[in-house]
Amino acid sequence: MAIEITVRCYCHGLGDCMLVSLPRTGGNRPFTMLIDCGIHSSAKGGSDIMRAVAADIVKHVGERIDVIVGTHEHWDHLSAFTQAREAFNDLAVGEVWFSWAENPIDSQAERLDRYKGEVISALVEAAPRLAADAETRDLAQGIDGLLGFVMSADGDNVRTAREALRDMAQNRGGKDRHFEPGAIETFPGVAGVKIYVLGPPRDERLLGIEDIPAETYMRPAPGAASVAAVAPIANALRIQAKELSIDDDPAAPFDGHNGFELDTLLAGGSIPGKQPGYDKFLKDYYLAPKSAWRKIDNDWLAGSVDLALQLDGRTNNSSIVLAFELEESGRVLLFAADAQIGNWKSWPEVEFEQGPGKPKLNGDDLVRRTVFYKVGHHGSRNATWSPGLEKMNHAELVAFSPTDESLAGKIGWSDFPAPGTTTRIEQLTAGRFLKADDARLRNGTMPFAKGGALAGDPVVDVFAQIQVGGAAVNLVAVDLVFAG
Amino acid sequence: MKAPTRPSAVKRLPASNPGAKAVTKPARQAPPPTYPAPSRRPLRIFALDPSLGASLNSYQSQVATIHVRNETELKPGPVGEYIEVVDVDPASNRYYAPVDLNHPNLLMQSGLAPSEGNPQFHQQMVYAVAMRTIESFEIGLGRKALWTVHRPAAPGARNVFIERLRIYPHALREKNAYYSPERKALLFGYFPAQSSVSDLTPPGTMVFSCLSSDIVAHETTHALLDGQARAFREPSNPDVRAFHEGFADIVALFQQFTYRDLVRAEIASNRGDFSAHGLIGRLAVQFGEGTGKAGPLRNYASFDTALAYEKTFTVHGRGSLLVRAVYSAFLAIVERRTRDLVRLATGGSGVLPEGSLHPDLVERLADETIRAAQHVLKMCIRALDYTPSVDITFGEYLRAIVTADIEVFPEDASGYRVAFMEAFRCLRLLPRSLRTVSSETLAWNGVRPAQRTPDWLAAAIEEMKIDLAANYSRRRIFDLSEDRRWSLHRHMLRGLATPAEWNAFGLEDGLGRFDGAGRAMTPNKRSPRSTFSIEDLRISRRQLEDGDVQTQMAVVVRQRRPEYVDPARPATMFWFRGGSRLIIDLDNRDGNLTPSLRYVIRKPIVSQTRLDREKEFRSGRVSAPIAAGERDEETSLRETYFPSRRSGGGDAFGAREPFAMIHAERE
């Protein structure tokens, strides 16, 4: 039996929000699933936008939503669950879905959480220090842009949003669930659709978390970071603040009795009990005024850039990836969240049981049958693995990218979205590529007509008009309907 | 030069004469003996990265004693003529006292014993390895090495001579080490080992990049190359940065092959495989495996075709192609040099009885290997003077290697050139539109006799008053070359008349000056109608095969003009550069210095095809990763969020510290 699946794509800015509706048998109200609801913290008027989006979602689903998926712990995917908490107040929630990586009682997830927490607090301290130095100001800017994925403009941590989402299930009669790759879900009353979970992988190499220790009995000194990748920078920041001694810092190069306290000497002080002349060399070379341009007091802080990039990559890679299979036609709708290459690479190995006597299905089979691709990470280069994209050569392919090129440009990102990826998706979809920042959408004009797997002409819905920075802005969503 | 005499170190024993009566009145004092300063200073280092642990499984084979040039005036730091080691560690809030290598206790035992836990040993090691690298460079180039100048931000300020490269052995808390052109310094990082680094390194131990001799040599080479010519740092095509990396790897690799202790141990452990690869291949594989660097030769045995000149655009991937080519040439040369020894030792069968090799054979094989390594190193370094003034490609580097070698060895009796050409041909690292691979087609064309002696050249050289016999200090060499640049500039400007004459040097007649934003400036007295610059003027002397001394001046002549990747977007401006490198023979006939142009290696600024290629490259379309692996993922992430690196803008960190960015990506 062929069915129709509707994907309402919100084109509200740099952030993901999609509402999936499926008909139920017997004329009951449709099954609804919200996949993410957020906006990057650099977007102007973000809270107002998300409140309007939330109100529209509630208007569409009525009193109850069956499932909300929080794909991964990033502000541009989860922000509305705190920003628009009130708008969701009266909504009954059946289930909240996360990947295993957000499960508080999963030991691997716990390590990931600890890692994320330690990096964020190190970055929050490092960024202002970098910003204070004209030489490294641009690095601080870059780090701030990345912190915008994990924090609101007011400093709220994304964890607040994630837990608010979890509460929406727990406090309203629903439950929160955590999925492993290989899981298959169906819903009572919804015939002809299966949901496959492709990622995130458990393989620590693919996730890139192999350096996070599991042991909790090897607690580091108070104030010291526990994760090998974070400890060097985080502990150094503690040492600067005199909250940690060299001997307690496993990332320090030598035992504390080696060498002298540099800051005392830099400030012109002296260390008692030393033979005269012990600091002469430092004064003659490092502190010589004419070679002050060769000093390296803050150069080590540039290492926090690696931390920021790593945090971003690892969090993106922990995205839950869902594939909706329309059983009769075999067509697949792929919601890749922000999965990066490690996540993509794991899909061919993910196997799905098809019942006794039937061959197993793997992730690649689903990718090949994809007719709708939610473009990963707003179209940036690192989130669409080109060999994976090349497998999506279905003649009926349609794609949607919730992106905002002008905002990305303002933050200072280049190639965001990546021109090469955009061009290739344009080719593969024969132009049926919906970009959230397409100017025509704001006036209610749909950039492309029916075609490919689309069951009818897509419709632009201008659902609200709000004031952002003194200007009226139309908020729009596009309903894409697929049959199969 | 003064010998280092310390009263405590030269205490003399009383003359022993048991038969004589006790002397009551003091004997007439003989004049104190003078001790000539030794030319070499032995210092101990870790030849293999200690964090690599068990792969050569004993401390003894990791440690080597190397002999560096003896700087008698060496001060604590060490601070010598070329290098100052300053050991501050701001991240750990520490300053480590400097090592005094002239202390008698250290002079008696080849410096401090290698130890990971002693910062003073770290200082000794970076000094020793860097000095060795500098010496290789000077031997290859036939002149003293200079660091690149410091250009103060103040407008109109003169270039400042940098006497010493600074080395910070503990500057960073990360898996990184880099040369900072901004600080004229090498910054080395350290980090706690993770189990993922290697199964051989237990987690929780500290890994120091300054204890990896190949990393120290690699970073020192970056600094030397930067001092050689600024153009090597201007990424105008995918080869330029890859060349900087690959070249630094080549020097580091072949320097490794000159550590006798290491080579000898490696050959002695051989059991039966006498091909060059069997003798020394394992050393090459280990090269670069240490901290934070993917070994460029790691997959040598199973050369995967994933890396290819046509489709590999990451800096390290492309650079490793160059390393691979030179290493193949080296293997062919070693093969040739050791074949007779193996035949002699095995009675022609190539098969030895079971057991260890005869120590004499080990010694001789090590000799041949080391000589071959030194020779290859020399060829690679010498070629730098014959590279184009801008926009180098691997193919042009091969041209430079061949040309430089012909200059010194007109006959390729040992087949070295053939080995290089063959290796580069196999990897297709060839110049564009080359018909055949041979010395004749690859060597740069010499200047035609009629054009060798323009009047302005003779006048300029005369004005320079070059004294070939003088032994100048590096500072004096710098000052002289600053003055001589202007002499040449003046005479050339006066001498070039027609557009054709300008074009003969890759220059454009009438190309004026531009300000930093790319706006044309009106000509005035200081900046005439046609503007160009003379850079990197260097005089070198090399001994030729027949005993003659060849004296040459190498000069870079350049122009620049603003171009746009996308004419509609001013932010996409870049400087398009062109010009030529001149190699000028300075013949000393009967005491008269007669200059003649030997080579003019042109990269014309008017070349439209080159401009098109550069635009294509800068647009990012060429270098987009094709089969994206993890490393590319890291690269593209950084480019996305910290894009300043590619803009080349003035104050951005990435533009200032290009090597920091490149090296952070190489894990």
Interface residues (C-beta under 8 A of the other chain):
Chain A: A134 E135 T136 R137 D138 L139 G142 G145 L146 E210 D211 A228 A229 A231 P232 I233 A236 I239 Q240 I246 D249 P250 A251 A252 P253 F254 D255 N258 G259 F260 E261 L262 D263 L265 Y278 D279 F281 L282 Y285 Y286 W293 R294 K295 I296 D297 N298 D299 W300 A302 G303 V305 D306 A308 L309 D312 G313 Q340 I341 G342 S380 R381 N382 W385 S386 P387 G412 W413 S414 D415 F416 A418 P419 G420
Chain B: P76 G77 V79 E84 V86 D87 V88 D89 P90 A91 S92 N93 R94 Y95 Y96 A97 P98 G117 P119 H150 R166 Y168 H170 A171 L172 R173 E174 N176 S180 E182 R183 K184 A185 L187 G189 Y190 F191 P192 Q194 S195 S196 P203 G204 M206 F208 G620 R621 A624 P625 I626 A627 A628 G629 E630 E633 E634 S636 L637 R638 E639 T640 Y641 F642 P643 S644 R646 D651 A652 F653 G654 R656 E657 A660 A664
